[in-house]
């Protein structure tokens, strides 16, 4: 047989099979879905569950920034200097400021984002507490914090993970604490004070 005849016969055979499957006429328009009776299904009450997830614990270093911080650019600031000042890598500083237009120009008065986890400048300077000078060992030490733009008692207390009351108690005789002037220093109690 020639290839044309074989192809022609194959096409006729396929058409015949498809036509036979579509019964046509009134038989093809009959409903094929059975109605659902009220007893055909079961209604179940929704079960609710409560899952308790343990809070994540983080260890912070005194002076560690918990949330990103806005540093106001002053004369002679540059990325390397700020990375060293806040004890972070230059890559971390670059990542935190990738969409900050001030970061590429560094204008005095502009802002730079300091990422969470950085350490506030001068936080490592441990001052002598009154208890330590009297010779009693109580496990209390005091850090010095230099007030920067945006600081207030609540912000500083959160940065060092202490209460505002403890901060106020440690600075009861400190006039700078009452005014919160930029560049002034306040005491940060650490340990059992």
C-alpha positions, 0 to 999 in steps of 0.5 A: 500500500502507498503511504498516502492510503495508509495515512488516509485510512489512519485518519478515517479510523481516528475520526470514527473512534472519536465520533463513536465516543460522542454518542450524539443526539439526546443521549449526550445531553443527559445529566451525569451528576447525581444530586446530593442528598442531605445524608450524603455528607457529614458536618464536622465541627472545626477544630482549633488548636493553640500552638505556643512558641517559646520566645527567642532569647538574645544575648546583648552586650551592654551598649549593643543597638537593638534596632537600627540607629540613625547616626548624624554625619559630622565633619570627618565621618566616613564609612570606615571610621563609622564601622570602627566606631560602632564595632561593625564590619564595613560590609554590614554598614554598606548593606544597611545603607544601600538605599540611603542617598546620604551614604554615597555623599556623606554630607555633614548633617545627613544621616547614616543607618547603623544596623542592629547589633552595633555597639554604641561608641564609648559603651566599653568605657567602664567607670568606677561605681560608688559601690566599687570605690567603697570597696564592696564587691556587688557585681555592679559596674557603670558604663559611660554613654555619650548622648547623640541625636535622637537619644532620650531616657527610653531609647537609651534604656532600651539600647542597654536592656535596662529599665528607665527607673534604673537609668534614672537612679544611676543618674540621680545626681547627674545634671546632664541626665535632666537636660539630655544635651548632645555630647553629654555623658550619662551613667549606664548601670550594669550588673546588680546595682 
